[in-house]
Amino acid sequence: MKNFPHQFNDLTKIFNALLAIKQLIDEETALKDENFGELLTRNLIYTYRDKTLSVDEFLALEEEKPKANRGYLTVARDIRRLFELLGFLTVFENKSGSLSSQAIQLLASPNEEIKRELWKNSFLQLGLEGTDGEISHPYRILLKLVQEKPGIETKKLMLALEAENDSIEEYERIIALSELSLEEILESTGTSESMGRNAVKILPGIAEQLGDIARRGNNAFPIGRIVITEDEISTEIPSDATNPEGVPYSQYRPVTSGTIAVDPIFNTISTVSIDYTESIRIRQQRLAEHQEIVRQLGLFCEERAFELYEGKFDCLSTIEETALVFEIKTILSSMSDQEKQTIKGVGQLKYYKFSIVNRQMEYEDIKEFLVYSQKPQVSLIEFCTAENIKVVWLEEGIFKIYDSASNEDIDFEPLDFV
């Protein structure tokens, strides 16, 4: 179980602690545990049990204890580490510090919606390194656990800190562990009860305050349906649900052109002066564009008597014994963005074709299509063609495809591939 700071799960307290860090930096005071811990205590961010003591009396008593037993120092150390993990703070060898642009924006913004988005993005990007050096993103794993297992016991969300990395194999291990009882999880992972309690202290509370999950009693439930990360769009549904034919619903499901790619609900983001917040808006715009293309493609195929499915893939169109699997990518004009989206899309197509369309849906005649929001670079079309992937793009409302025989762009007709 990876170690994660477990002092505060109250965003207001964490915000006030960040203000305290800024105060020390502005005063050119070293970010030592003693200095930060004392300021946390004097600002009533860290509180102690004996309320009859003044702050000075409390600190004087703490000085008599060994350093390892001084609670206000432990809190200071943990909170400072949290800010470093969130990318808010850099502490130098001489214990001076510097706040990142997102931390400065968070502290300066009067808009609560923008603050929430900045908090959310920081926790999504938070990477945690284990003893083996592998990185995982615990907040993303927690949200995915709640999406795939709505009603999961909140205590089991400690498993977000158990993952060694972000691989599919490791996530499947975490899902398998979540099926066990709490006692079995602790035994299987070699985690003590106190470590387990600490592991679940912070992130579920943060996720609830950010509107990502809801807690009812001892259970956690997802809020919303669309999961958005830096460069991934996926629709998550319960892993144990099945369609009328008994097929696992999380793998594929019948839809129509009216029900495919439901629009998400976005928080309103106001334009602000730094690029970080604007990047949130850009990501939201790309998601909206992605969903619109999926809907257009679904209608386009449905009009030609194809049956539609969506799942981990963006769209699957089937007719008789043939299946056309589509992955949609919104791209910018830059080559770096197009390369990134293409590489990811090719990998997704190959995996979904093998693991779902062939293995689970039992189709043998499968055609793969990478659909772009605009025509990509010719080199990327050539790459996809070499991988037996057809390249389609949207041009003035019309789906186009590259014809390698004539070396021309022509109108895309899915029935030509049946």
C-alpha positions in Angstrom: 0.0 0.0 0.0 1.5 3.3 -1.1 2.0 6.0 1.5 -0.2 9.1 1.1 -0.4 12.1 3.3 -3.4 11.5 5.6 -3.9 14.7 7.7 -6.7 16.7 6.2 -9.5 15.9 3.8 -11.2 19.3 4.1 -10.4 21.4 1.1 -11.0 24.6 3.0 -8.3 23.6 5.5 -6.0 22.5 2.7 -6.6 25.9 0.9 -5.8 27.8 4.2 -2.6 25.7 4.6 -1.6 26.7 1.1 -2.1 30.3 2.1 0.2 29.7 5.0 2.8 28.3 2.7 2.5 31.4 0.5 2.9 33.6 3.7 6.2 31.9 4.6 7.5 32.2 1.0 6.5 35.9 0.8 8.3 36.5 4.2 11.3 34.5 2.9 11.0 32.2 5.8 12.4 28.6 5.4 9.7 26.0 4.9 11.0 23.9 7.8 8.5 21.7 9.8 8.9 23.9 12.8 8.0 27.1 10.9 5.2 25.7 8.9 3.8 23.7 11.8 3.8 26.7 14.1 2.0 28.8 11.5 -0.6 26.1 11.0 -1.2 26.0 14.7 -1.4 29.8 15.1 -3.8 30.1 12.2 -6.0 27.4 13.7 -5.6 25.1 10.8 -3.9 22.4 13.0 -5.8 22.1 16.3 -4.9 20.3 19.5 -7.2 18.6 22.0 -6.6 20.6 25.2 -8.4 23.8 24.5 -7.5 25.3 27.9 -3.9 25.8 26.5 -2.9 28.9 24.6 -1.0 28.3 21.4 2.3 29.4 23.1 1.6 27.0 26.0 0.9 24.2 23.6 4.0 24.8 21.6 6.1 25.0 24.8 4.8 21.6 25.8 5.5 20.1 22.4 9.1 21.3 22.6 9.6 19.0 25.6 8.7 15.9 23.5 11.0 14.1 21.1 10.6 15.5 17.6 9.0 12.3 16.3 6.2 12.7 18.8 5.4 16.4 18.0 2.1 16.3 16.2 2.2 19.7 14.7 5.5 18.8 13.0 4.0 15.6 11.5 1.1 17.6 10.1 3.4 20.2 8.6 5.5 17.5 6.9 2.5 15.7 5.5 0.8 18.8 4.2 3.9 20.1 2.6 4.4 16.7 0.8 0.8 16.8 -0.4 1.4 20.2 -2.0 4.5 18.8 -3.7 2.5 15.8 -5.0 -0.2 18.1 -6.3 2.4 20.1 -8.2 1.7 23.2 -6.2 5.0 23.5 -4.4 8.8 23.1 -5.0 11.0 23.1 -2.0 14.7 23.7 -2.5 17.7 22.4 -0.6 17.9 25.5 1.6 14.2 25.0 2.4 13.1 28.1 0.4 10.1 27.4 -1.7 8.2 28.4 -4.9 4.5 28.0 -5.8 3.5 26.8 -9.2 1.2 28.8 -11.6 -1.8 26.6 -10.8 -1.3 27.1 -7.0 -1.1 30.9 -7.5 -4.2 30.7 -9.7 -6.0 28.7 -7.1 -5.2 31.2 -4.4 -6.0 34.2 -6.5 -9.3 33.1 -8.1 -12.5 34.5 -6.6 -14.6 32.0 -8.7 -15.5 28.8 -6.8 -16.2 26.9 -10.0 -12.7 27.6 -11.3 -11.2 26.7 -7.9 -13.0 23.3 -8.0 -11.7 22.6 -11.5 -8.2 23.5 -10.5 -8.4 21.2 -7.5 -9.9 18.4 -9.6 -7.2 18.6 -12.3 -4.4 18.7 -9.7 -5.7 15.5 -8.0 -6.2 13.8 -11.4 -2.6 14.6 -12.3 -1.2 13.5 -8.9 1.2 10.6 -9.4 2.4 8.5 -6.5 5.6 6.6 -6.6 6.0 3.2 -4.8 9.1 1.5 -3.5 9.7 -0.1 -6.9 9.7 3.3 -8.6 6.4 2.7 -10.6 3.9 5.6 -10.8 0.2 5.3 -10.3 -2.5 8.0 -10.2 -4.7 7.1 -7.2 -7.4 9.7 -7.7 -8.1 8.4 -11.2 -8.1 4.8 -9.9 -10.5 5.7 -7.1 -13.0 7.4 -9.6 -12.8 4.4 -11.9 -13.4 2.0 -9.0 -16.6 3.9 -8.0 -17.7 4.1 -11.6 -17.3 0.4 -12.2 -18.6 -0.7 -8.8 -21.3 1.8 -7.7 -22.1 1.3 -4.1 -18.6 0.0 -3.2 -17.8 0.1 0.5 -16.0 3.4 1.1 -13.3 1.5 3.1 -12.4 -0.5 0.0 -11.4 2.7 -1.8 -8.1 2.2 0.0 -7.3 0.1 -3.0 -6.7 3.3 -5.0 -3.3 3.4 -3.1 -2.6 -0.3 -3.7 -2.1 -0.1 -7.4 1.6 -0.2 -8.5 1.0 1.5 -11.8 -1.8 2.4 -14.2 -1.7 -0.7 -16.4 -4.8 -2.7 -17.3 -3.4 -5.8 -15.7 -2.8 -3.9 -12.4 -6.3 -2.4 -12.5 -7.8 -5.9 -13.0 -5.9 -7.0 -9.9 -7.4 -4.1 -7.9 -10.9 -5.0 -9.2 -10.4 -8.6 -8.1 -9.3 -7.4 -4.6 -12.4 -5.3 -4.4 -14.5 -8.4 -4.5 -13.0 -9.6 -1.3 -14.1 -8.7 2.2 -12.2 -5.9 4.0 -10.4 -8.4 6.2 -9.3 -10.4 3.2 -8.1 -7.3 1.4 -5.9 -6.4 4.4 -4.5 -9.9 4.6 -3.9 -10.2 0.9 -2.1 -6.9 0.6 -0.2 -7.1 3.9 -1.8 -4.0 5.2 -2.5 -3.3 8.9 -5.8 -1.9 10.1 -4.2 1.4 10.9 -2.6 1.7 7.5 -6.0 0.8 5.9 -7.7 3.5 7.9 -5.1 6.1 6.9 -5.3 5.0 3.2 -9.0 5.9 3.0 -8.9 9.1 5.1 -8.3 11.6 2.4 -9.2 10.9 -1.3 -12.8 9.7 -0.8 -13.6 12.9 1.1 -11.9 15.0 -1.5 -13.8 13.3 -4.3 -17.1 14.0 -2.5 -16.3 17.7 -2.1 -15.3 18.0 -5.7 -18.6 16.5 -6.8 -17.1 13.3 -8.3 -18.7 10.8 -5.9 -21.6 10.7 -3.5 -21.5 8.8 -0.2 -24.5 7.2 1.3 -23.8 5.5 4.6 -20.8 3.4 4.2 -21.0 3.2 0.4 -19.7 5.4 -2.5 -21.6 6.0 -5.7 -20.5 7.8 -8.9 -21.9 11.2 -10.0 -22.2 11.4 -13.7 -21.3 9.0 -16.4 -18.5 10.5 -18.5 -14.9 10.1 -17.3 -12.6 12.7 -18.7 -8.8 12.7 -18.3 -6.0 14.6 -20.1 -6.3 12.6 -23.3 -9.0 10.0 -22.7 -12.7 9.8 -23.0 -14.6 6.8 -21.8 -18.1 5.8 -20.8 -18.1 3.8 -17.6 -21.0 1.6 -16.5 -21.3 -1.1 -13.8 -19.2 -4.2 -14.5 -21.8 -6.6 -13.4 -24.7 -5.3 -15.5 -25.8 -7.4 -18.5 -27.9 -6.7 -21.6 -31.1 -8.7 -22.3 -29.0 -11.4 -24.0 -26.9 -11.8 -20.8 -23.8 -10.2 -22.4 -21.8 -8.1 -19.9 -23.1 -4.5 -20.4 -19.7 -3.0 -19.7 -18.2 -4.4 -22.9 -20.8 -3.4 -25.5 -24.5 -2.5 -25.7 -27.1 -1.8 -28.4 -27.8 1.9 -29.0 -29.5 4.1 -31.6 -28.4 7.3 -33.2 -30.5 9.1 -30.7 -29.0 7.4 -27.6 -25.3 7.1 -28.6 -22.7 9.5 -27.2 -24.8 11.4 -24.6 -23.5 14.9 -24.0 -21.9 15.4 -20.6 -22.8 18.3 -18.3 -19.9 20.7 -17.8 -19.3 23.2 -15.1 -19.1 26.7 -16.5 -15.5 27.8 -16.9 -14.9 31.6 -17.1 -11.9 32.9 -19.1 -9.0 33.7 -16.9 -5.6 35.1 -17.3 -3.4 32.0 -17.3 -3.2 29.1 -19.8 -3.9 26.4 -17.2 -7.6 27.2 -16.8 -8.0 27.7 -20.5 -6.6 24.2 -21.0 -9.6 22.9 -19.1 -11.9 24.6 -21.5 -10.1 23.2 -24.5 -10.3 19.7 -23.2 -14.1 20.2 -22.7 -14.5 21.5 -26.2 -12.6 18.5 -27.6 -14.9 16.1 -25.7 -18.0 17.9 -27.0 -16.6 17.7 -30.6 -15.8 14.0 -30.1 -19.3 13.1 -29.0 -20.8 15.0 -31.9 -18.7 13.1 -34.4 -19.8 9.8 -32.7 -23.4 10.8 -33.1 -23.0 11.7 -36.7 -21.2 8.5 -37.5 -23.8 6.5 -35.7 -26.6 8.1 -37.7 -24.6 7.7 -40.9 -24.3 3.9 -40.3 -27.8 3.4 -39.0 -29.3 4.9 -42.1 -27.5 2.1 -44.0 -29.2 -0.6 -41.8 -26.2 -1.2 -39.6 -26.8 -2.1 -35.9 -24.9 0.1 -33.5 -23.0 -0.7 -30.3 -20.9 1.5 -28.0 -18.6 0.4 -25.1 -14.9 0.7 -24.6 -14.8 1.4 -28.3 -16.5 4.6 -29.5 -18.8 3.0 -32.1 -19.3 -0.5 -33.5 -21.5 -1.0 -36.6 -22.5 -4.5 -37.6 -24.4 -6.0 -40.5 -24.8 -9.7 -41.1 -21.4 -11.3 -40.4 -19.4 -8.1 -40.7 -18.3 -5.7 -37.9 -16.9 -2.2 -38.4 -15.1 -0.9 -35.3 -14.5 2.8 -35.1 -12.3 4.9 -32.8 -12.8 8.6 -33.0 -10.0 11.1 -32.4 -10.3 14.9 -32.3 -7.0 16.4 -33.5 -5.3 19.7 -33.7 -3.2 20.9 -36.6 0.1 20.2 -34.9 1.9 17.0 -35.9 2.7 16.2 -32.2 -1.0 16.1 -31.3 -1.9 14.1 -34.4 0.8 11.5 -33.7 -0.2 11.2 -30.0 -3.9 10.6 -30.9 -3.0 8.3 -33.8 -0.7 6.1 -31.7 -3.3 5.8 -29.0 -6.2 5.2 -31.5 -4.3 2.4 -33.3 -3.6 0.6 -30.0 -7.2 0.9 -28.9 -8.5 -0.4 -32.2 -6.2 -3.5 -32.1 -7.1 -4.3 -28.5 -10.9 -3.8 -28.8 -11.0 -5.8 -32.1 -9.2 -8.7 -30.4 -10.6 -8.7 -26.9 -14.2 -7.6 -27.5 -15.3 -7.8 -31.1 -13.6 -11.1 -31.9 -13.4 -12.9 -28.5 -16.6 -11.7 -26.9 -18.9 -10.9 -29.8 -17.4 -13.7 -32.0 -17.1 -11.7 -35.2 -14.5 -12.9 -37.6 -14.9 -10.3 -40.4 -13.8 -7.2 -38.7 -12.7 -3.9 -40.3 -11.0 -1.2 -38.3 -11.4 2.6 -38.8 -9.7 5.5 -37.2 -12.0 8.6 -37.6 -10.5 12.1 -37.2 -12.1 15.4 -36.7 -10.1 16.7 -39.7 -7.8 15.2 -42.3 -4.6 14.1 -40.7 -1.0 14.3 -42.1 -0.4 12.0 -45.0 2.3 10.1 -43.1 -0.2 9.1 -40.5 -2.6 7.9 -43.2 0.2 5.8 -44.6 1.0 4.4 -41.2 -2.6 3.4 -40.5 -2.9 1.9 -44.0 0.1 -0.3 -43.3 -1.6 -1.5 -40.1 -4.8 -2.4 -42.2 -6.6 0.5 -40.5 -8.8 2.7 -42.7 -8.5 6.5 -42.1 -11.8 8.5 -42.2 -12.2 12.1 -41.4 -15.0 14.7 -41.3 -14.8 17.5 -44.0 -17.6 20.1 -44.1 -20.1 17.6 -42.6 -19.1 14.8 -45.0 -17.1 11.7 -44.0 -14.1 11.3 -46.3 -11.7 8.4 -46.8 -8.4 8.0 -48.6 -8.5 5.7 -51.6 -5.1 4.1 -51.8 -5.9 2.8 -55.3 -6.6 6.1 -56.9 -4.6 8.2 -54.4 -7.7 10.4 -54.0 -10.0 11.5 -51.2 -13.4 10.1 -51.7 -16.7 10.0 -49.8 -16.8 7.3 -47.2 -19.3 4.5 -47.8 -19.4 1.9 -45.0 -21.3 -0.6 -47.1 -18.3 -0.8 -49.4 -16.5 -2.7 -46.6 -19.2 -5.4 -46.2 
